[in-house]
Amino acid sequence: MSLAPWRGAIARALHRNRSLVYARYLQLATVRADHRPANRTVVFRDFLKDTNKLKFITDTRSDKVDQIKTQPWAEVCWYFPNTREQFRISGCLILVDSDDYEQQSARLTAWQQLSDTARLQFAWPHPGKYRDTSPEAFTTSAPDPLQPVPNFCLLLLDPVQVDHLELRGEPQNRSIYQLDENQEWFCVEVNP
Ligand SMILES: Cc1cc2nc3c(=O)[nH]c(=O)nc-3n(C[C@H](O)[C@H](O)[C@H](O)COP(=O)(O)O)c2cc1C
């Protein structure tokens, strides 16, 4: 699989914003069962090896997982402050949970690469439920660093369109990359 033409622009933006830890935070929008939008911040965890799929991690108990099962279409909005550019990337989300044998090694690696603190959050009580006030609720022991807990989920976004807006430049620049019916990327420059 060849790298999509927008990958260079993302790589450059990541490099030029590497001093900002929050340049790896982006907003992921999904669609609720009632067709209303749902949106939240997630951490970009790199691209899945040898693919153009963006990697995220999440908890299978969170609301977004049910939304994705019903409607996999999603869009991320990613702003890089140092270079003042925005990428809006849309495509389908793929849930890689403990039942997914094909991509299990990617899920395993994602778990093993997490910090202890990040892993611990997956041992917390059910996200979104009424606050658990029992003394032991958030003081559980650290999960096994090698074996993911069942609710740990790798989330992949498989892009079909990338809208890149650069505020720098007089006038600004905007490019839209799309996958055509032959699964080839093409790019058009549009007005900002
Ligand atoms: C800076 C930041 C980073 C976050 N990173 C993640 C993440 O990588 N994965 C995740 O599932 N939630 C992450 N969250 C929490 C989500 O924004 C959200 O609150 C949670 O996933 C529940 O969302 P849902 O109810 O729509 O499923 C992050 C929140 C913040 C503020």
PDBQT file of the ligand as one rigid body, heavy atoms in Angstrom, charges set to zero:
ROOT
HETATM    1  C1  LIG A 201      -6.647  15.920  25.815  1.00  0.00    +0.000 C 
HETATM    2  C2  LIG A 201      -7.615  14.769  25.814  1.00  0.00    +0.000 A 
HETATM    3  C3  LIG A 201      -7.237  13.579  25.242  1.00  0.00    +0.000 A 
HETATM    4  C4  LIG A 201      -8.119  12.495  25.218  1.00  0.00    +0.000 A 
HETATM    5  N1  LIG A 201      -7.742  11.334  24.602  1.00  0.00    +0.000 NA
HETATM    6  C5  LIG A 201      -8.631  10.320  24.488  1.00  0.00    +0.000 A 
HETATM    7  C6  LIG A 201      -8.296   9.157  23.735  1.00  0.00    +0.000 A 
HETATM    8  O1  LIG A 201      -7.202   9.014  23.168  1.00  0.00    +0.000 OA
HETATM    9  N2  LIG A 201      -9.240   8.184  23.640  1.00  0.00    +0.000 N 
HETATM   10  C7  LIG A 201     -10.463   8.303  24.226  1.00  0.00    +0.000 A 
HETATM   11  O2  LIG A 201     -11.271   7.385  24.083  1.00  0.00    +0.000 OA
HETATM   12  N3  LIG A 201     -10.813   9.389  24.937  1.00  0.00    +0.000 NA
HETATM   13  C8  LIG A 201      -9.922  10.407  25.079  1.00  0.00    +0.000 A 
HETATM   14  N4  LIG A 201     -10.265  11.535  25.786  1.00  0.00    +0.000 N 
HETATM   15  C9  LIG A 201     -11.591  11.586  26.437  1.00  0.00    +0.000 C 
HETATM   16  C10 LIG A 201     -12.655  11.894  25.387  1.00  0.00    +0.000 C 
HETATM   17  O3  LIG A 201     -12.553  13.234  24.976  1.00  0.00    +0.000 OA
HETATM   18  C11 LIG A 201     -14.080  11.586  25.898  1.00  0.00    +0.000 C 
HETATM   19  O4  LIG A 201     -14.368  12.333  27.043  1.00  0.00    +0.000 OA
HETATM   20  C12 LIG A 201     -14.264  10.096  26.200  1.00  0.00    +0.000 C 
HETATM   21  O5  LIG A 201     -13.597   9.289  25.243  1.00  0.00    +0.000 OA
HETATM   22  C13 LIG A 201     -15.760   9.724  26.219  1.00  0.00    +0.000 C 
HETATM   23  O6  LIG A 201     -16.311  10.025  24.969  1.00  0.00    +0.000 OA
HETATM   24  P1  LIG A 201     -17.692   9.366  24.422  1.00  0.00    +0.000 P 
HETATM   25  O7  LIG A 201     -18.640   9.403  25.578  1.00  0.00    +0.000 OA
HETATM   26  O8  LIG A 201     -18.093  10.249  23.297  1.00  0.00    +0.000 OA
HETATM   27  O9  LIG A 201     -17.376   7.977  23.986  1.00  0.00    +0.000 OA
HETATM   28  C14 LIG A 201      -9.389  12.621  25.811  1.00  0.00    +0.000 A 
HETATM   29  C15 LIG A 201      -9.775  13.837  26.377  1.00  0.00    +0.000 A 
HETATM   30  C16 LIG A 201      -8.895  14.891  26.374  1.00  0.00    +0.000 A 
HETATM   31  C17 LIG A 201      -9.361  16.201  26.976  1.00  0.00    +0.000 C 
ENDROOT
TORSDOF 0
